[in-house]
Amino acid sequence: MKVAALGAWLRHVISRVRRAWRRSMQLRVVSSTLALSFTVIIVVAFMLMQQMTESLLQSKLSAAVDQTSRMRGTVEMQIAATDDASPDQSRLDAARNSLGDRGLAGGDESLSAGTFDPILVAPGNAGREQVVSPVGAQIPEELQNQVEQGRIASQFATVSFRGQVTKALIIGTPTDSRIPNLQLYLVFPLSAEEQTLGIMQNTIITAGLALILLSAAIAWIVTRQVVLPVRQAASIASRFSEGHFKERMVVRGEDDMARMGNAFNSMAESLSQQIHSLEEYGNLQKRFTSDVSHELRTPLTTVRMAADIISDDAEEFSPPTKRAVELLESELDRFEALLTDLLEVSRHDAGVAELDTSHVDARSPAFDALDTVYHLADQAGTSIETHMPDDPVVADVDPRRVERVLRNLLANAIDHSEQKPVALYLGANEDTLAFGVRDYGVGLKPGEAQLVFNRFWRADPSRVRRSGGTGLGLAISLEDAKLHGGTLDCWGDPGNGSFFRLTLPRFEGAELGESPLPLPPFDVQDFVQTSERRELTDDKTVGAAPSEGDATGMETDEDTATATGDETPEIPEVLGESSPGDSGSSDEGTARTEKGQDES
């Protein structure tokens, strides 16, 4: 548990650091400055310490070599002053003591290399043993070999000096004395140099850390001077997008940031003026549309009355005149529908459109819409199939507006069906209901699904509208959906038709939930997921329970059909509140379909 908690905490910290890194330019600049400063200071400090160490050791070596040359003369004089008959050990001890009084005491100012510990070695030869003073002292064999070759040699090694193990510089030199091959070694401890290097290292580390912190502080201050205006501009731009068009940046000085602030303020002022002009133009356009629509009502009524009077005597007219009267009535109907739509658009634009909600069966406005478009389907050679629950779907809606939306969607689907079936769906759950209108006609090109709700927009201007639409139907339908607190969505694919889905809250004041009808429509989803479901069903045991997807109205492979060529696609069914066994079209809907086709 502790390991899991620690892992979760680490992931949380890493996530927050990543988020801060992505969102803060100041943090990235300061972190980059710290990293670069740290790298540079480490490299410089390493090179500086290496240079200082080499310099100190080289000075120590030069002084030690000079010191050894002087001490060699002293040893030679001391050996010459002793009796050759005396043991070699006593003679070496006497010579070493004379050097030790000077080296260890450090009283001689000429000893620039510092204190030392002398060692005398008389190598053994034929008939003689090696003699070392002091007894037991050890010299590295490699250094001895170099001195035996008759030259001054040096080596850095770790030795015991005054009872402490320390690093030391050992200088060895041959002597010219009456003791054959006598060698002199001086051991110079490096404790003073190590102390000096330690002080310098601490100084460099302290200075480096101070320099890194100073660089970070400078980077923080400099980036803050750059980032603050950018953040201010981002904040003002965000508030500007929310409609606060009077927001401006505070400009100080005449530097680059000040010029950016002035340019931003100029841009904001220009955009504000253009938005204000567009708002005034839009309001003027809306007012003009509303005024013209109202003003045309009176002359239209007069013309309608005159046309009705003429129509009453149309049987007495000649065939050309009779045809002209029929065209007059048809165009008056279209003109009146256009005025009605313009007035409805004006009410939506003015924000005075109101809902007249009723607690009704949601199937009723659907059937009313079907009654008004059956003759259009008959003229187009198109069949309409309904897929609605058998049981009532009670909801708080405005039946008139819902019927108008469905009428517009069905008429639009019939116009573009190319004599292929049109399907009307109704699905519902606890808090949301949805209507769907599916056709298998020309479909929509990419990007057109966002344009179909624009006023007077037509995908193909050359296509004849059998429904005699005004070009405002879908725009009004979208406003009616918004007035209910719902949505009107569209999907289309060239050659595969289109699908419009009206999703509404089921009860007044309720939040809009997930739509019961999928988008893209289920027949397209079924086509896309066919191979995946086949792999799943191959592993199922005979008699196994249906999956969740099957229980929600998704079709099986053998029930799925796609529109190819001139084939008539098989319309998939959808469930509303009925059980899986009631997933077919309702008897009432089927009867209504047959009745409408007979009447048309």
HUTA-V275187 format. One record per residue. N is the residue number from 1. RES is the residue in one letter. SS is DSSP state (helix for helix, strand for strand, loop for the rest). PHI is phi in degrees with one decimal (NA if undefined). D_FIRST is the distance of its C-alpha to the first C-alpha in Angstrom with 2 decimals. Layout:
# HUTA-V275187
N&RES&SS&PHI&D_FIRST ; N&RES&SS&PHI&D_FIRST
This chain:
# HUTA-V275187
1&M&loop&NA&0.00 ; 2&K&helix&-64.5&3.79 ; 3&V&helix&-65.0&5.43 ; 4&A&helix&-64.9&5.07 ; 5&A&helix&-64.4&6.06 ; 6&L&helix&-64.4&8.48 ; 7&G&helix&-63.4&9.75 ; 8&A&helix&-64.2&10.45 ; 9&W&helix&-64.8&12.13 ; 10&L&helix&-63.6&14.09 ; 11&R&helix&-63.1&15.24 ; 12&H&helix&-64.7&16.35 ; 13&V&helix&-63.8&18.23 ; 14&I&helix&-62.6&19.80 ; 15&S&helix&-63.3&20.85 ; 16&R&helix&-67.0&22.49 ; 17&V&helix&-64.8&24.21 ; 18&R&helix&-62.0&25.55 ; 19&R&helix&-64.0&26.78 ; 20&A&helix&-64.8&28.46 ; 21&W&helix&-64.8&29.97 ; 22&R&helix&-70.9&31.45 ; 23&R&helix&-93.9&32.79 ; 24&S&loop&-115.6&34.22 ; 25&M&helix&-67.7&37.20 ; 26&Q&helix&-62.7&37.49 ; 27&L&helix&-63.0&34.03 ; 28&R&helix&-64.7&34.92 ; 29&V&helix&-66.1&38.28 ; 30&V&helix&-64.8&37.02 ; 31&S&helix&-63.6&34.21 ; 32&S&helix&-64.0&36.80 ; 33&T&helix&-62.5&39.22 ; 34&L&helix&-60.9&36.74 ; 35&A&helix&-63.5&35.89 ; 36&L&helix&-65.8&39.60 ; 37&S&helix&-62.5&40.65 ; 38&F&helix&-62.0&38.09 ; 39&T&helix&-63.3&39.24 ; 40&V&helix&-63.6&42.90 ; 41&I&helix&-66.4&42.57 ; 42&I&helix&-61.9&40.73 ; 43&V&helix&-64.0&43.49 ; 44&V&helix&-63.8&46.26 ; 45&A&helix&-63.7&44.87 ; 46&F&helix&-62.9&44.56 ; 47&M&helix&-64.9&48.10 ; 48&L&helix&-66.3&49.43 ; 49&M&helix&-64.9&47.94 ; 50&Q&helix&-64.3&49.28 ; 51&Q&helix&-65.3&52.68 ; 52&M&helix&-67.5&52.83 ; 53&T&helix&-63.7&51.79 ; 54&E&helix&-61.9&54.46 ; 55&S&helix&-65.5&57.02 ; 56&L&helix&-63.5&56.38 ; 57&L&helix&-67.7&56.46 ; 58&Q&helix&-66.5&59.56 ; 59&S&helix&-63.9&61.33 ; 60&K&helix&-62.1&60.33 ; 61&L&helix&-65.6&61.63 ; 62&S&helix&-63.0&64.95 ; 63&A&helix&-65.5&65.57 ; 64&A&helix&-67.5&64.62 ; 65&V&helix&-63.1&67.03 ; 66&D&helix&-61.8&69.85 ; 67&Q&helix&-61.7&69.04 ; 68&T&helix&-65.6&69.16 ; 69&S&helix&-62.4&72.54 ; 70&R&helix&-70.2&74.04 ; 71&M&helix&-67.9&72.64 ; 72&R&helix&-62.2&74.06 ; 73&G&helix&-61.9&77.56 ; 74&T&helix&-63.1&77.03 ; 75&V&helix&-63.6&75.93 ; 76&E&helix&-62.5&78.95 ; 77&M&helix&-67.1&81.29 ; 78&Q&helix&-67.4&79.78 ; 79&I&helix&-65.9&80.04 ; 80&A&helix&-66.2&83.62 ; 81&A&loop&-83.3&84.50 ; 82&T&loop&-94.5&83.43 ; 83&D&loop&-79.7&85.57 ; 84&D&loop&-65.1&84.99 ; 85&A&loop&-78.9&85.59 ; 86&S&loop&-70.3&82.58 ; 87&P&loop&-59.8&79.37 ; 88&D&helix&-60.2&77.11 ; 89&Q&helix&-62.9&74.20 ; 90&S&helix&-68.9&76.21 ; 91&R&helix&-64.9&77.51 ; 92&L&helix&-67.5&73.97 ; 93&D&helix&-65.1&72.69 ; 94&A&helix&-65.1&75.57 ; 95&A&helix&-65.2&74.96 ; 96&R&helix&-67.2&71.22 ; 97&N&helix&-63.8&71.94 ; 98&S&helix&-66.5&74.19 ; 99&L&helix&-77.9&71.38 ; 100&G&helix&-64.9&68.74 ; 101&D&helix&-62.5&70.80 ; 102&R&helix&-90.4&70.60 ; 103&G&helix&-71.3&67.15 ; 104&L&loop&-76.4&65.07 ; 105&A&loop&-74.4&67.00 ; 106&G&loop&68.8&66.67 ; 107&G&loop&-82.3&69.95 ; 108&D&loop&-80.6&71.51 ; 109&E&loop&-69.3&70.91 ; 110&S&loop&-77.8&71.54 ; 111&L&loop&-79.9&68.33 ; 112&S&loop&-72.4&66.38 ; 113&A&loop&-81.3&63.72 ; 114&G&loop&93.5&62.68 ; 115&T&loop&-66.5&62.59 ; 116&F&loop&-150.2&62.67 ; 117&D&strand&-124.2&62.93 ; 118&P&strand&-80.5&65.92 ; 119&I&strand&-136.1&65.89 ; 120&L&strand&-111.9&69.09 ; 121&V&strand&-130.9&69.04 ; 122&A&strand&-109.9&72.16 ; 123&P&loop&-61.6&71.18 ; 124&G&loop&-75.7&72.72 ; 125&N&strand&-144.8&75.46 ; 126&A&loop&-59.2&78.15 ; 127&G&loop&84.7&78.92 ; 128&R&strand&-131.7&76.63 ; 129&E&loop&-96.1&73.03 ; 130&Q&loop&-69.1&70.58 ; 131&V&strand&-118.6&70.76 ; 132&V&strand&-127.9&67.95 ; 133&S&strand&-128.3&68.13 ; 134&P&loop&-74.5&66.03 ; 135&V&loop&-64.1&65.51 ; 136&G&loop&92.3&62.09 ; 137&A&loop&-67.7&61.37 ; 138&Q&loop&-121.7&59.75 ; 139&I&loop&-118.4&60.35 ; 140&P&loop&-54.2&58.40 ; 141&E&helix&-60.9&60.45 ; 142&E&helix&-62.4&60.28 ; 143&L&helix&-66.9&61.75 ; 144&Q&helix&-61.0&64.48 ; 145&N&helix&-62.0&65.47 ; 146&Q&helix&-68.7&65.95 ; 147&V&helix&-68.7&68.07 ; 148&E&helix&-62.0&70.17 ; 149&Q&loop&-81.5&71.16 ; 150&G&loop&86.9&72.96 ; 151&R&loop&-137.1&70.78 ; 152&I&loop&-78.2&68.58 ; 153&A&strand&-131.8&64.89 ; 154&S&strand&-138.7&61.62 ; 155&Q&strand&-158.7&58.00 ; 156&F&strand&-92.5&54.76 ; 157&A&strand&-150.7&53.03 ; 158&T&strand&-99.6&50.91 ; 159&V&strand&-131.3&53.25 ; 160&S&strand&-99.2&53.59 ; 161&F&strand&-127.6&55.64 ; 162&R&loop&55.6&56.65 ; 163&G&loop&82.6&53.99 ; 164&Q&strand&-123.5&51.15 ; 165&V&strand&-81.3&49.67 ; 166&T&strand&-148.8&50.15 ; 167&K&strand&-77.9&50.97 ; 168&A&strand&-147.4&54.70 ; 169&L&strand&-107.2&57.49 ; 170&I&strand&-108.6&60.01 ; 171&I&strand&-112.4&63.51 ; 172&G&strand&-120.4&65.92 ; 173&T&strand&-148.0&69.64 ; 174&P&strand&-76.3&72.59 ; 175&T&loop&-122.3&75.55 ; 176&D&loop&-112.2&79.29 ; 177&S&loop&-136.2&80.28 ; 178&R&loop&-80.9&82.26 ; 179&I&loop&-97.1&79.11 ; 180&P&loop&-58.9&78.52 ; 181&N&loop&56.0&75.32 ; 182&L&strand&-66.6&74.00 ; 183&Q&strand&-119.2&70.76 ; 184&L&strand&-113.3&69.41 ; 185&Y&strand&-124.6&65.69 ; 186&L&strand&-115.0&64.36 ; 187&V&strand&-103.0&60.64 ; 188&F&strand&-103.3&59.53 ; 189&P&strand&-67.5&56.09 ; 190&L&loop&-104.9&53.97 ; 191&S&helix&-63.0&52.17 ; 192&A&helix&-66.5&54.09 ; 193&E&helix&-65.9&53.27 ; 194&E&helix&-62.9&49.57 ; 195&Q&helix&-65.4&49.65 ; 196&T&helix&-62.8&51.44 ; 197&L&helix&-64.6&48.99 ; 198&G&helix&-62.5&46.04 ; 199&I&helix&-63.1&47.66 ; 200&M&helix&-66.2&48.34 ; 201&Q&helix&-64.1&44.80 ; 202&N&helix&-62.1&43.34 ; 203&T&helix&-64.1&45.92 ; 204&I&helix&-65.4&45.06 ; 205&I&helix&-62.6&41.29 ; 206&T&helix&-62.5&41.97 ; 207&A&helix&-65.0&44.45 ; 208&G&helix&-64.5&42.14 ; 209&L&helix&-62.2&39.26 ; 210&A&helix&-62.7&41.80 ; 211&L&helix&-67.2&43.21 ; 212&I&helix&-63.1&39.84 ; 213&L&helix&-63.0&39.09 ; 214&L&helix&-65.4&42.65 ; 215&S&helix&-63.4&42.35 ; 216&A&helix&-63.4&39.19 ; 217&A&helix&-63.9&41.01 ; 218&I&helix&-63.9&44.06 ; 219&A&helix&-62.6&42.11 ; 220&W&helix&-62.3&40.34 ; 221&I&helix&-66.3&43.71 ; 222&V&helix&-65.1&45.50 ; 223&T&helix&-66.5&42.94 ; 224&R&helix&-63.5&42.69 ; 225&Q&helix&-64.1&46.46 ; 226&V&helix&-87.1&46.10 ; 227&V&helix&-74.4&42.95 ; 228&L&helix&-56.6&44.02 ; 229&P&helix&-62.5&47.05 ; 230&V&helix&-66.1&45.04 ; 231&R&helix&-63.4&42.44 ; 232&Q&helix&-62.7&45.35 ; 233&A&helix&-63.8&46.97 ; 234&A&helix&-64.1&43.81 ; 235&S&helix&-64.0&43.45 ; 236&I&helix&-67.8&47.14 ; 237&A&helix&-62.7&47.07 ; 238&S&helix&-64.7&44.24 ; 239&R&helix&-67.4&46.26 ; 240&F&helix&-63.3&49.34 ; 241&S&helix&-68.3&47.73 ; 242&E&loop&-84.9&47.03 ; 243&G&loop&108.1&50.74 ; 244&H&loop&-88.7&51.23 ; 245&F&loop&-77.9&54.11 ; 246&K&loop&-95.2&55.38 ; 247&E&loop&-70.5&52.39 ; 248&R&loop&-139.9&53.46 ; 249&M&loop&-80.6&52.11 ; 250&V&loop&-85.9&53.30 ; 251&V&loop&-107.7&55.31 ; 252&R&loop&-129.1&56.05 ; 253&G&loop&80.3&58.22 ; 254&E&loop&-133.5&59.65 ; 255&D&loop&-82.7&57.06 ; 256&D&helix&-62.2&55.15 ; 257&M&helix&-64.7&52.61 ; 258&A&helix&-66.1&55.56 ; 259&R&helix&-65.7&57.19 ; 260&M&helix&-63.7&54.00 ; 261&G&helix&-62.0&53.86 ; 262&N&helix&-63.4&57.53 ; 263&A&helix&-64.6&57.06 ; 264&F&helix&-63.8&54.09 ; 265&N&helix&-64.5&56.14 ; 266&S&helix&-64.4&59.09 ; 267&M&helix&-63.3&57.00 ; 268&A&helix&-62.8&55.53 ; 269&E&helix&-65.4&59.05 ; 270&S&helix&-64.0&60.39 ; 271&L&helix&-63.3&57.61 ; 272&S&helix&-61.8&58.08 ; 273&Q&helix&-65.4&61.80 ; 274&Q&helix&-66.1&61.35 ; 275&I&helix&-63.8&58.82 ; 276&H&helix&-62.7&61.21 ; 277&S&helix&-64.6&64.08 ; 278&L&helix&-65.5&62.18 ; 279&E&helix&-63.9&61.27 ; 280&E&helix&-63.3&64.91 ; 281&Y&helix&-64.7&66.02 ; 282&G&helix&-64.0&63.58 ; 283&N&helix&-63.8&64.70 ; 284&L&helix&-64.0&68.29 ; 285&Q&helix&-65.1&67.71 ; 286&K&helix&-63.5&66.09 ; 287&R&helix&-65.1&68.92 ; 288&F&helix&-63.6&71.47 ; 289&T&helix&-60.5&70.00 ; 290&S&helix&-64.2&69.97 ; 291&D&helix&-64.7&73.50 ; 292&V&helix&-63.1&74.94 ; 293&S&helix&-61.7&73.38 ; 294&H&helix&-69.1&74.89 ; 295&E&helix&-67.0&78.22 ; 296&L&helix&-78.7&78.53 ; 297&R&helix&-60.9&78.07 ; 298&T&helix&-65.0&81.64 ; 299&P&helix&-62.5&83.52 ; 300&L&helix&-64.8&81.32 ; 301&T&helix&-62.0&82.26 ; 302&T&helix&-63.6&85.91 ; 303&V&helix&-63.6&85.73 ; 304&R&helix&-61.9&83.98 ; 305&M&helix&-62.3&86.78 ; 306&A&helix&-63.9&89.40 ; 307&A&helix&-66.0&87.67 ; 308&D&helix&-65.4&87.57 ; 309&I&helix&-63.9&91.30 ; 310&I&helix&-64.7&92.03 ; 311&S&helix&-64.9&89.85 ; 312&D&helix&-62.6&91.86 ; 313&D&loop&-104.3&94.97 ; 314&A&helix&-64.8&93.26 ; 315&E&helix&-67.1&95.12 ; 316&E&helix&-87.0&98.40 ; 317&F&loop&-84.9&97.24 ; 318&S&loop&-70.5&97.77 ; 319&P&helix&-53.8&94.88 ; 320&P&helix&-61.1&93.90 ; 321&T&helix&-67.5&93.94 ; 322&K&helix&-62.4&92.01 ; 323&R&helix&-64.4&89.34 ; 324&A&helix&-63.9&89.20 ; 325&V&helix&-64.1&88.63 ; 326&E&helix&-62.8&85.74 ; 327&L&helix&-64.0&84.15 ; 328&L&helix&-61.2&84.70 ; 329&E&helix&-64.7&82.87 ; 330&S&helix&-63.5&80.00 ; 331&E&helix&-70.1&79.55 ; 332&L&helix&-65.2&79.87 ; 333&D&helix&-61.1&77.04 ; 334&R&helix&-66.4&74.91 ; 335&F&helix&-64.5&75.92 ; 336&E&helix&-66.3&75.10 ; 337&A&helix&-64.4&71.65 ; 338&L&helix&-63.7&71.05 ; 339&L&helix&-63.5&72.12 ; 340&T&helix&-61.9&69.87 ; 341&D&helix&-66.1&66.87 ; 342&L&helix&-63.2&67.81 ; 343&L&helix&-64.7&68.05 ; 344&E&helix&-66.8&64.65 ; 345&V&helix&-62.0&63.15 ; 346&S&helix&-62.3&64.88 ; 347&R&helix&-65.1&63.36 ; 348&H&helix&-65.9&59.86 ; 349&D&helix&-63.4&60.55 ; 350&A&helix&-79.9&61.90 ; 351&G&loop&74.7&58.91 ; 352&V&loop&-106.8&61.20 ; 353&A&loop&-69.4&60.14 ; 354&E&loop&-127.5&58.96 ; 355&L&loop&-88.9&57.30 ; 356&D&loop&-117.5&59.18 ; 357&T&loop&-74.6&56.33 ; 358&S&strand&-139.5&57.04 ; 359&H&strand&-86.4&55.05 ; 360&V&strand&-129.4&56.25 ; 361&D&strand&-78.0&55.43 ; 362&A&helix&-63.2&54.06 ; 363&R&helix&-74.4&56.09 ; 364&S&helix&-62.2&59.35 ; 365&P&helix&-62.1&59.37 ; 366&A&helix&-66.5&58.34 ; 367&F&helix&-66.4&61.37 ; 368&D&helix&-63.4&63.58 ; 369&A&helix&-64.6&62.53 ; 370&L&helix&-62.4&63.26 ; 371&D&helix&-60.2&66.73 ; 372&T&helix&-84.7&67.59 ; 373&V&helix&-116.5&66.62 ; 374&Y&helix&-61.6&67.90 ; 375&H&helix&-66.9&71.24 ; 376&L&helix&-66.6&69.53 ; 377&A&helix&-64.2&67.66 ; 378&D&helix&-66.1&70.96 ; 379&Q&helix&-65.4&72.71 ; 380&A&helix&-85.9&69.98 ; 381&G&loop&71.2&69.87 ; 382&T&loop&-116.8&66.23 ; 383&S&loop&-99.1&64.59 ; 384&I&strand&-118.1&61.96 ; 385&E&strand&-116.0&59.36 ; 386&T&strand&-110.7&57.22 ; 387&H&strand&-134.4&53.79 ; 388&M&loop&-134.2&52.94 ; 389&P&loop&-63.3&51.55 ; 390&D&loop&-71.7&54.08 ; 391&D&loop&-85.3&52.91 ; 392&P&loop&-59.7&53.59 ; 393&V&loop&-110.6&50.98 ; 394&V&strand&-76.9&51.56 ; 395&A&strand&-154.8&50.68 ; 396&D&strand&-97.4&51.86 ; 397&V&strand&-137.8&53.62 ; 398&D&loop&-92.4&56.95 ; 399&P&helix&-58.4&58.80 ; 400&R&helix&-63.9&61.41 ; 401&R&helix&-71.0&58.98 ; 402&V&helix&-63.9&56.77 ; 403&E&helix&-61.7&59.95 ; 404&R&helix&-66.1&61.12 ; 405&V&helix&-61.4&57.86 ; 406&L&helix&-65.3&57.95 ; 407&R&helix&-61.9&61.67 ; 408&N&helix&-63.8&61.14 ; 409&L&helix&-65.8&58.31 ; 410&L&helix&-67.1&60.35 ; 411&A&helix&-62.8&63.51 ; 412&N&helix&-65.5&61.66 ; 413&A&helix&-65.0&60.17 ; 414&I&helix&-63.8&63.65 ; 415&D&helix&-60.1&65.19 ; 416&H&loop&-112.4&62.79 ; 417&S&loop&-79.0&62.34 ; 418&E&loop&55.3&65.11 ; 419&Q&loop&63.9&66.14 ; 420&K&loop&-101.4&62.69 ; 421&P&loop&-61.8&60.96 ; 422&V&strand&-119.6&59.24 ; 423&A&strand&-121.1&56.46 ; 424&L&strand&-116.0&55.39 ; 425&Y&strand&-114.5&51.95 ; 426&L&strand&-138.1&50.47 ; 427&G&strand&-129.3&46.84 ; 428&A&strand&-151.5&45.05 ; 429&N&loop&-128.4&41.80 ; 430&E&loop&-64.8&41.02 ; 431&D&loop&-125.2&41.55 ; 432&T&strand&-141.9&43.09 ; 433&L&strand&-127.6&46.10 ; 434&A&strand&-146.3&47.32 ; 435&F&strand&-107.4&50.64 ; 436&G&strand&-132.5&50.97 ; 437&V&strand&-121.4&54.17 ; 438&R&strand&-119.3&54.15 ; 439&D&strand&-126.4&57.04 ; 440&Y&loop&-120.5&57.47 ; 441&G&loop&-91.9&60.05 ; 442&V&loop&-69.7&60.17 ; 443&G&loop&77.5&56.68 ; 444&L&loop&-126.7&55.52 ; 445&K&loop&-78.8&55.16 ; 446&P&loop&-56.9&52.00 ; 447&G&loop&95.1&51.98 ; 448&E&helix&-77.2&54.49 ; 449&A&helix&-64.0&51.92 ; 450&Q&helix&-86.6&51.55 ; 451&L&loop&-104.3&55.34 ; 452&V&loop&-64.9&56.47 ; 453&F&loop&-92.0&56.00 ; 454&N&loop&-73.6&58.24 ; 455&R&loop&-69.6&61.63 ; 456&F&loop&64.2&64.44 ; 457&W&loop&-81.6&62.23 ; 458&R&loop&-135.5&63.31 ; 459&A&loop&-65.8&61.74 ; 460&D&loop&-131.4&65.20 ; 461&P&loop&-59.5&68.08 ; 462&S&loop&-82.6&70.57 ; 463&R&loop&-73.6&69.04 ; 464&V&loop&-85.4&71.11 ; 465&R&loop&-87.3&69.36 ; 466&R&loop&-68.8&70.64 ; 467&S&loop&-79.7&69.04 ; 468&G&loop&66.7&70.97 ; 469&G&loop&-64.8&67.90 ; 470&T&loop&-97.1&68.23 ; 471&G&loop&91.2&65.19 ; 472&L&loop&-112.8&63.45 ; 473&G&helix&-60.9&61.96 ; 474&L&helix&-69.6&58.45 ; 475&A&helix&-63.1&58.34 ; 476&I&helix&-67.1&59.30 ; 477&S&helix&-61.9&56.83 ; 478&L&helix&-62.7&53.98 ; 479&E&helix&-66.2&55.13 ; 480&D&helix&-64.0&55.39 ; 481&A&helix&-64.1&51.81 ; 482&K&helix&-64.1&50.62 ; 483&L&helix&-63.5&52.77 ; 484&H&loop&-79.7&50.84 ; 485&G&loop&81.2&47.52 ; 486&G&loop&-113.9&46.94 ; 487&T&strand&-135.4&47.06 ; 488&L&strand&-127.8&49.49 ; 489&D&strand&-112.2&48.04 ; 490&C&strand&-138.6&49.85 ; 491&W&strand&-136.3&49.19 ; 492&G&strand&-155.3&51.85 ; 493&D&strand&-146.3&52.49 ; 494&P&loop&-55.4&55.92 ; 495&G&loop&84.9&57.53 ; 496&N&loop&-112.1&54.77 ; 497&G&strand&83.9&55.72 ; 498&S&strand&-142.5&53.75 ; 499&F&strand&-144.3&51.61 ; 500&F&strand&-109.6&51.66 ; 501&R&strand&-124.8&49.06 ; 502&L&strand&-102.5&49.66 ; 503&T&strand&-113.5&46.54 ; 504&L&strand&-132.4&47.15 ; 505&P&strand&-63.9&45.34 ; 506&R&loop&-75.2&46.45 ; 507&F&loop&-128.8&47.13 ; 508&E&loop&-63.3&48.54 ; 509&G&loop&85.2&46.03 ; 510&A&loop&-82.1&43.06 ; 511&E&loop&-77.2&40.66 ; 512&L&loop&-74.5&41.23 ; 513&G&loop&-95.0&38.56 ; 514&E&loop&-70.5&37.96 ; 515&S&loop&-67.3&41.27 ; 516&P&loop&-69.4&41.99 ; 517&L&loop&-105.4&43.89 ; 518&P&loop&-77.0&42.18 ; 519&L&loop&-139.3&43.50 ; 520&P&loop&-59.0&44.63 ; 521&P&loop&-63.9&46.32 ; 522&F&helix&-64.8&45.07 ; 523&D&helix&-67.7&47.89 ; 524&V&helix&-71.6&46.88 ; 525&Q&helix&-61.0&43.19 ; 526&D&helix&-63.5&44.33 ; 527&F&helix&-65.1&46.40 ; 528&V&helix&-69.1&43.59 ; 529&Q&loop&-96.8&41.05 ; 530&T&helix&-58.7&43.59 ; 531&S&helix&-63.1&42.51 ; 532&E&helix&-65.4&38.82 ; 533&R&helix&-69.7&39.64 ; 534&R&helix&-63.4&42.03 ; 535&E&helix&-63.2&39.34 ; 536&L&helix&-70.9&37.20 ; 537&T&helix&-71.9&40.15 ; 538&D&helix&-63.4&41.22 ; 539&D&loop&-91.5&38.17 ; 540&K&loop&-79.1&38.64 ; 541&T&loop&-85.6&40.25 ; 542&V&loop&-60.7&43.60 ; 543&G&loop&89.3&43.33 ; 544&A&loop&-69.5&39.70 ; 545&A&loop&-70.3&38.86 ; 546&P&loop&-67.2&39.36 ; 547&S&loop&-75.2&36.50 ; 548&E&helix&-63.1&35.51 ; 549&G&helix&-64.1&37.60 ; 550&D&helix&-68.0&40.62 ; 551&A&helix&-74.5&40.21 ; 552&T&loop&-101.7&40.55 ; 553&G&loop&102.7&43.90 ; 554&M&loop&-73.2&43.18 ; 555&E&loop&-82.2&46.06 ; 556&T&loop&-81.1&45.96 ; 557&D&helix&-60.7&47.42 ; 558&E&helix&-74.6&50.80 ; 559&D&helix&-94.5&51.11 ; 560&T&loop&-94.2&50.42 ; 561&A&loop&-138.2&53.38 ; 562&T&loop&-115.5&53.81 ; 563&A&loop&-81.0&56.93 ; 564&T&loop&-129.5&58.73 ; 565&G&loop&62.4&62.36 ; 566&D&loop&-100.0&64.50 ; 567&E&loop&-69.0&62.34 ; 568&T&loop&-87.2&61.46 ; 569&P&loop&-69.4&57.68 ; 570&E&loop&-84.9&56.24 ; 571&I&loop&-79.0&54.66 ; 572&P&loop&-73.5&51.11 ; 573&E&loop&-100.5&50.43 ; 574&V&loop&-136.5&47.79 ; 575&L&loop&-94.8&46.53 ; 576&G&loop&-103.2&46.62 ; 577&E&loop&-103.8&45.92 ; 578&S&loop&-78.6&47.47 ; 579&S&loop&-80.0&45.82 ; 580&P&helix&-55.8&45.45 ; 581&G&helix&-76.2&48.78 ; 582&D&helix&-106.0&50.49 ; 583&S&loop&-74.8&49.44 ; 584&G&loop&-78.6&53.02 ; 585&S&loop&-68.1&55.44 ; 586&S&loop&-70.5&56.76 ; 587&D&helix&-63.6&60.25 ; 588&E&helix&-65.1&61.27 ; 589&G&helix&-64.5&60.11 ; 590&T&helix&-66.2&61.93 ; 591&A&helix&-63.2&65.03 ; 592&R&helix&-64.1&64.94 ; 593&T&helix&-62.7&64.70 ; 594&E&helix&-65.1&67.68 ; 595&K&helix&-64.5&69.65 ; 596&G&helix&-63.4&69.03 ; 597&Q&helix&-68.2&70.13 ; 598&D&helix&-67.3&73.25 ; 599&E&helix&-67.1&74.11 ; 600&S&loop&-72.7&73.68
